[in-house]
Amino acid sequence: MSDYPRVLLAKGKNKRLKSGHLWIFSNEIVHPEERPEPGTVVQVCEANGEHAGTGFYHPHSLIAIRLLSGQLLSVDAGFWKQRLGNAISARDSLAQSTNAMRLVHSESDGLPGLVVDKYAGGLVLQILSAGMEKQRNIIVDALKELLDPDFIVLRNDHAMRDREGLEQHTEVIHGEVNDLSVSITENSVMYRVDPVEGQKTGFYLDQRDNRVLFRHYISEGDRVLDGFCHYGGFALNAAQAGAKEVVAVDGVQSVCDAAQEHVRMNGLDEVISVQKADLMKKLPEWSAKGARFDAINLDPPNFATSKKSVGPALRAYRKIHRHALEMLQPGGILATSSCSHHITADAFLDSVRRACRDTGKRVQLLHEGGAAPDHPVLPEMPETGYLKFLIFRVVDF
């Protein structure tokens, strides 16, 4: 390990590192004259030469170093087996309620740029950094040894790979995925996911606990709207909680088809209707016609993909919240999510405040949360927390 190239922090540029952050930016280091190739393991040293950590180096990326540890260590087969094993064992308790979960959540598990999701007996990997790309084979070997998976799919189709100079591609690298479809169960709800071509790595695992929480606010006989329903998770939980009628809406036909299949699998055809529609247009139409629901869930796509789009995104959130509130009577429940890390928790909450002023409605905040615990957040690194999930009750005082 002493043979790893050394990269020095620039003088006075160690504040981020000292705070516990795991990224070191290009302007915070002194690049070596002979720059190591992207993804090389390097020793990170203070300006005075004192050791400060071990990480992956990228000479052409804004994130010049992604730390693996604040210690000097050997990044060998033993390291990968231990680090991956620790992340996997931390999720053991989830097996009681589901056979689908995130086993590795990138920086939050000390594995920057690596995502590993479990779907029944198989795995889906996303490699998002040049360092992890260089280590791919040894990582796959370690996962095979630890888990003996039925299949492994590489979902290297994320735009973040472009920033690291990596090509996007998807391939099955181990085993077979029959009919491109895998059955999973989550808190007694059955789903069929596509780990090769489905959204994200096949399913929205981060919303697991929020789907169950939403179920607890549904009463027997309720009329429920699941907006931007994706694969129908919130709708299915609402129906199982006793809702009399659930309307599930999404703008993508393939997603609606998947949601309809899940309705059929769970025997809820008489309760849930799946509709393909542009909800940004449908919400104001329904509101204008006086439609009413007892509970509404909104889980829109990422409205803010960059800092420049934050303003328009907040206006869009305010709009959908306004129309949702217009369709809720006192006692009605509004659940809403934002999956953009560019939208702060305060800004997202403020979009609901503004919608309340627009409608003259008052709400109680009942729950403020984020992703399921298999998507942990590092407090020192806000970038690891992206999902905001809020539940409100409309009141009449």
QUIDAUR-V336391 format. One record per backbone hydrogen bond with DSSP energy under -1.0 kcal/mol. CO is the residue of the C=O (numbers start at 1). NH is the residue of the N-H. E is the energy in kcal/mol with one decimal. If there is no record, write none. Layout:
((CO	NH	E) (CO	NH	E))
This chain:
((1	4	-1.4) (5	43	-3.1) (7	45	-2.6) (8	30	-3.0) (10	13	-2.1) (14	18	-2.7) (15	19	-1.5) (16	21	-1.7) (17	20	-1.4) (22	67	-2.8) (24	64	-1.0) (24	65	-2.1) (25	28	-2.3) (28	10	-2.4) (37	40	-1.7) (40	57	-2.6) (42	55	-2.1) (43	7	-2.7) (44	52	-3.6) (44	53	-1.2) (45	9	-2.9) (46	49	-2.2) (50	46	-3.6) (53	44	-3.2) (54	68	-3.3) (54	69	-1.7) (55	42	-2.9) (56	66	-2.1) (57	39	-2.9) (62	26	-2.3) (62	64	-1.2) (64	58	-2.7) (65	24	-2.4) (66	56	-2.4) (69	54	-2.6) (74	76	-1.5) (76	80	-2.0) (77	81	-2.2) (78	82	-2.1) (79	83	-2.9) (80	84	-2.5) (81	85	-1.9) (82	86	-2.4) (83	87	-1.7) (84	88	-2.4) (85	89	-2.5) (86	90	-1.4) (88	91	-1.6) (89	92	-1.5) (91	94	-1.6) (92	95	-1.4) (93	96	-1.3) (94	97	-1.9) (94	98	-1.4) (97	187	-3.1) (99	120	-2.3) (101	118	-3.6) (104	116	-1.7) (105	108	-1.6) (106	109	-2.1) (106	111	-2.2) (107	110	-2.1) (111	114	-1.7) (113	128	-3.4) (114	106	-2.2) (115	126	-2.5) (116	103	-2.8) (116	104	-1.8) (117	124	-2.7) (118	101	-1.7) (119	122	-2.5) (121	150	-3.0) (122	119	-2.4) (123	153	-2.4) (124	117	-2.9) (125	155	-3.4) (126	115	-2.4) (129	133	-2.0) (130	134	-2.0) (131	135	-1.0) (133	136	-1.2) (135	139	-2.2) (136	140	-2.7) (137	141	-2.3) (138	142	-1.9) (139	143	-2.4) (140	144	-2.3) (141	145	-2.1) (142	146	-2.4) (143	147	-2.7) (144	148	-1.8) (151	123	-2.4) (152	173	-2.1) (152	174	-1.2) (153	125	-3.2) (154	171	-1.8) (155	157	-1.4) (156	169	-2.8) (158	161	-1.7) (159	162	-1.4) (161	166	-2.7) (162	165	-1.5) (169	156	-1.1) (171	154	-3.4) (174	152	-2.2) (177	180	-1.6) (178	181	-1.9) (182	193	-3.2) (184	191	-2.6) (185	99	-1.4) (186	189	-1.8) (189	186	-2.9) (191	184	-2.4) (193	182	-2.9) (194	198	-2.1) (199	202	-2.7) (203	205	-1.4) (204	207	-1.1) (205	208	-1.7) (206	372	-1.6) (207	211	-2.4) (208	212	-1.5) (209	213	-2.4) (210	214	-2.4) (211	215	-1.4) (212	216	-1.1) (214	217	-1.5) (215	218	-1.5) (219	222	-2.0) (222	244	-1.9) (222	245	-1.8) (223	294	-3.0) (223	295	-1.3) (224	247	-2.9) (225	297	-2.9) (226	249	-2.5) (227	299	-1.7) (229	232	-2.7) (232	236	-2.7) (233	237	-1.9) (234	238	-2.2) (235	239	-2.4) (236	240	-2.2) (237	241	-1.2) (238	243	-1.9) (239	242	-1.4) (242	221	-2.6) (245	224	-2.8) (246	273	-2.6) (247	226	-3.1) (248	275	-3.2) (249	229	-2.7) (250	277	-1.8) (252	256	-2.3) (253	257	-2.6) (254	258	-1.9) (255	259	-2.7) (256	260	-2.6) (257	261	-1.9) (258	262	-2.0) (259	263	-2.1) (260	264	-2.1) (261	265	-2.7) (262	266	-1.7) (263	268	-2.5) (264	267	-1.5) (268	271	-1.4) (268	272	-2.5) (271	246	-2.6) (273	248	-2.9) (275	250	-1.9) (278	281	-1.4) (278	282	-2.5) (279	283	-2.6) (281	285	-1.3) (282	286	-2.9) (283	287	-2.6) (284	288	-2.4) (285	289	-1.5) (286	291	-2.5) (287	290	-1.4) (294	333	-2.1) (295	225	-2.3) (296	335	-3.0) (297	227	-3.3) (298	337	-1.8) (307	310	-1.4) (309	313	-2.0) (310	314	-2.6) (311	315	-1.8) (312	316	-2.0) (313	317	-2.6) (314	318	-2.4) (315	319	-2.0) (316	320	-2.4) (317	321	-2.5) (318	322	-2.3) (319	323	-2.2) (320	324	-1.9) (321	325	-2.6) (322	326	-1.9) (325	328	-1.5) (327	293	-2.6) (329	332	-2.7) (332	394	-2.7) (333	296	-2.7) (334	392	-2.9) (335	298	-2.3) (336	390	-2.6) (338	388	-2.7) (344	348	-2.3) (345	349	-2.3) (346	350	-2.3) (347	351	-1.4) (349	353	-1.9) (350	354	-2.7) (351	355	-1.4) (352	356	-2.3) (353	357	-2.0) (354	358	-2.3) (355	359	-1.7) (356	360	-1.7) (356	361	-1.3) (362	395	-2.7) (364	393	-2.0) (367	391	-2.1) (369	389	-2.4) (372	375	-2.4) (378	381	-2.1) (381	384	-2.4) (382	385	-1.8) (388	338	-2.0) (389	369	-3.0) (390	336	-2.5) (391	366	-2.9) (391	367	-1.5) (392	334	-2.3) (393	364	-2.7) (394	331	-3.7))
